[in-house]
Amino acid sequence: SILYAMEKYRQFADHATGVNAFVPQWSHHKSGLVLRFLKLIMFGPIALVRMLLLLPVVLFVSVISIILTLLPLWFLRWPLRIVVERPVARLWLLILGFVWIPESVADYRRLKIRPRKLDASPRAGLTHGTVVFANHQSYTDVLYFTASASATFGFVAKDGKVARASLLTALRLACRFEVPSTAAETVDEASAACKRGGLGPLVVFAEAAKTNGNCILSWPAGIGKGFANSGESTACVLEYSKTGAYTPHHTTGTSMFRHTIQMLYQPYHTLSAVWLTADDVAEALKSREQGADTPATIRKVMGRAIPGIVPVATTGVQHADFIKYWSQTQGRKYVKSH
């Protein structure tokens, strides 16, 4: 049963809320043999066609990313990324089944802040070096922020420092499951490098791991030591569909290839993005509780952005332990057939 399945992974659930950050929604049910056979006949050929369409896109992304990295005229990289990387990343998402991606600005009432003086729009005010804190669920997060903002990415280590990455490297790092001990730069240093080099906004996956979309993980404590540039920070909360035989949440340790194939077998996926503006973040920081540091406040207000997401004490470091346990238990019968 579903309750038994959740009980099996209870050790990885947050003690205060009971929310499990890593067990994907699709794992609670297993389709019967007949239904799986019918799905293979119906969607197998479609998945094959989509894979054939995706292969040249992946190859193109690889080649253009290498060219942009080696391009000696650094000031040409930004316009080329807008012209080339944005549409290709959006095409990749489209082939995976993300037909329409709605964007909105978070409701200030949910954020528990004062009303905005002016109407805001998603991604308003993003510029080179703007820090965008985001939740992390799949490599498709990287594709979305590339398609929408031509972003550079920061992957957080255990000590709170970030590994700065462009598109190709970010896609690879988004599919890893071990959290490194340290990285090269603080958030502020990475932001300054993006501003100096015209590398677009810096999207920071501060959770240091991917989740099933039900929560915001606890961020490494060290992230606040290298983050003082709160005046230029925003946030974005991504929400994927959580129903169906497979969803984009990449939490069980499978390879990028297998994760992609399983997404291609589904008719479509949904993704929505809720943005917090720089003014929203600044207002939240002004009204924060006494003693609360900046990252903790931003994380808390991100947890209010959409229903069904809560901040938890679970950390990204626990993800690797979950994957080991998941792999050990997959041969045991605990899901129900329907």
N, C-alpha and C positions, 0 to 999 in steps of 0.2 A: 504494500500500500504506500501511498504518498507519505503518511505519517511515519511508517517504518523506514522509508528511504531517508527522510529528514533526520530521524533518530540515529541512523547509521553514521551520519556526518555531523552529529551534534557537537563534537569536540571542536569543530571549526566555526561554530556559530558564535555570534557576539553574546556575551553573558547578560548584558543589560537589556537588549532588545530581542534576542532570540533570532536575529536575522543572520542567515548564512550567506556569505558574500560570494561563494564560489560554485555552489551546486547549481548547474543551469536548469532553467525551467523545463526544457525538453526532456530531461532525464527522468522525470517523475512518471512518465508513461512510455510503454513500449508497444508499437504496433504489432498486430498479429502477422503471421507468415503470409496469409492471403493478401492483406492490405499492403504489405511491403512489396509483394510481387506485382500488384496492380500499379503501385507508385513507380516501380522500376520500368514497367512497360510504358506508362504515360509520360513520365518526366525524364526517363533515361535519354531518349533522343534529343530532347530539349536541352538537357544539361550538357550533352556532347557538343551540340551546336554552340552553346554559350561558351564552353571551354575553348573551342576552336577560335571563337571571336576574341576571347580574352588573351590567348597566347601572344599574338602580335602586340597587344597593348602592353603586356608585361615586358616584352622584349624592348619595346620603344621606350618605356619608362626607364629601364636599365641603361640603355644607350644614352638617352638625353641627360640623365642624372650624372653620368660619368663626364659627358661633354661639359655640362655646366660647372662641375667641380674643377675641371682642368682649364676652364676658360680664363685666360690671363687678364682680360678686361672685366674686372669685377663689377663695374657699374652697369654692364650689360646683363648680368645674371638675373637681376630682379625683373626687368621687362620681359626677358625670355621665359622666366618662370611663370609669369602671368599669362603670356601668350601660349605657351606650350604645356606646362605642367597642369595648370588648372583644368583645361578641357579634357586632357587625357585622364586625370584622376576622376573627373566626373563621369567619363565614359566607362571607366573601370567599375565604378559604383553602379552605373546603369546596367551593365552586363550581369552584375551580381544580383540584380533585382530591386535596386533602390531607384524607383521611378521618380518619386517626388519626395523632396526633403524639406519639410516646412521649418521655418525659423521664426522665432518670436523673442520678445524681450520679457524677462521674468516680471510677474505681477508684484509690484512693490508691497502689496498687502500680504502676500505670502512671505516675502522677504522680511517683513516687519520693520520696514524703514519708512521714512517720510516720502510723500509723493514727489515725483520728479517735477522740476520746474518746467522742463520742456519735454515734448514727446521724443522718445528715443527709438532707434531702429537697430536691429541686430547688426553686430560688427561695427557699429558707429564708433569712430575715433581710433580704429586700429591703425597703427603705423609701425615703422621699424622699431623693434625693441620692446613694444608693448607686451607685457606678460599676461598670458591667458591661461589660467588654471582650469584644467579639464579633467573629468572622470575618464576612465579608460576601460574598454571592454573588448576591443578587437583591433586588428590592423586597419579595419575600415575607418576607425577614428582618424588615422593619419590621412587617408584618402579624402575624408570630408574636409578637414582643415586645410589640406592642400587645394582642394577644389574651391573652397570658399574664401580663403585668406592667404594663399601662397605662404604658408607658415614654415618656420623652422621649429624643430621639436627638442624638448628637453626631457630626458628620461632620468628619473631620480634614483640615486643609489641609497644605500642604508644610512650613510652619513648626511644625507640631505643635499649633496652636490648633484649636478646634472651633467649628463653626457649630451652634448649638443649634436643634432643630426639633421641632415637634409633628407629629402624624400626616400631615396633608395635605402639608406642606412636606417632611417626611421621605420620603414616597413619590416626590416630584419629585426630591429630591436623590439618592435611591437609583438613579435612572435616568440620572444624568449620568456622563460618562466623563473629563472634564477635572478635574484636581486644582487647586483654587484656591491662590494663593500664600499667603494668610493668612485668618484668620477672627477673630471678635470676642473670643473668650474662651479662656482656658486650660481644661484639664480640671477643675482645682480650682474655678475661677470658675463654670463651668457647673454643676458638682455643687452648689456652694453656692447657686446660683440655684434649682435644683430643690428643694433642701431648704427654702429660705426660702419659696418659692412653692407648696409642696405639689404638685410636678409629677411625682412618682413617681421611680423609678430612672433614671439616665442611662446609656443604652446607647451605648457609644463604638465606632464602626467605625474602629479605629485603623489598619487597613491602607491607608485612603484610596483603595481601589479594590475592585472585585469580582473574585473568582477562580473557578476551576473546582472548588474544594473539595479540591484535592490538597495544599494547603499553607497556611501562615500567612505572609503577606508581611512584609517588613521594615517596621517602623513609622518614621515621620519622627523624626529625632533630637531635635527640639525638644519632643516630647510629654512628655519627662521633666522639662523645666524648669518646667512648670506643673502637675505632678502629685506632690503630697506626701501626699495623703490616702489612702495605701495601706491604712490600717486599715479602710476602709469599701469596699473594692473586691472584686468577684467577677469571674467570667468565664464565658462560655458558648460552646461550639463547636457549630455547626449542621452537620448532614450531610444532604445531599439524595441522592436516587437518581441514579446515574450511568450507567444503562443506558436503552435505548430510543431512539426516533427524535428525541426532544427532551427536554431536562432543564431544570430551573429556573435553571441557571447562566447569568447574563446578562452575558456577557463580550465579545460580538462587535459591540457598537455599535448594535444594532437599537433601535427605539423601544419605549417601554413598551407601546404598543398592539400592535405586532407580536409582542413577547415574550409578551404575554398570550394572543393568538390561538394562537400555537404551543403554549403550555402547555395551552390548552383542547382542542386536537386530540388530546392524549394521554388515555388512559382514566383514569389516576390518577398521582399523584406521591407519593413518600415523603419524610418529613422527620423527623429525630430530633434532640433537643437534649441535650447532655451539659453539665451545670453543674459548675462549681468553686465551692465555698462560700468565704466570706470567710476561714474558718479554713484552708482549703486554700491560698489565696493567701498568707496570713500565714505559714504553715509553709514554703511554698516560698521566701518572701523571707528567712526565718531561715536556711535552709540553702543560700542562693545562693552562687555562686562569688565569690571575692574580686574586687572591682572591677566586678561586674555591676550595672547600674542596675535600678531597679524595673520599668520597662516591658519591658526586655529579658528579665527573669526571668519576668514574667507571660506574655509571648509564648512563651517556651521551654516553660513548663509547659502552656500551651494546646496546643502541638504534640504533647504526650504524651497528651492526653485520649482520643483515639480512634485506632485503627490507620489507617494510610494517609495521615496528614497530617503534614507536616514543616515546620519553619521554614525559610524560604529567604531569600537575600539580595536577591531581586527586589523592587523597590519599586512602589508604586502609580502613580508618575509614568510608569512604562514602559507602563502599560495603554493610554494614548492612542496611543503609537507602535505598539503591537501592533494596535490597531483599524485604523489607517491601512494597515498592511501586510496585514492580513486582507482588507480591502476591495479592495486592489489584486490580490490573488491568487485571489479566489473564482471568477473566470472561467476559471481554469486547471485542467485535469483532474489531480487527484492523489489522489482517494479511490477506493476500489474499490466496485464494485456487487455486490450479492448478491441 
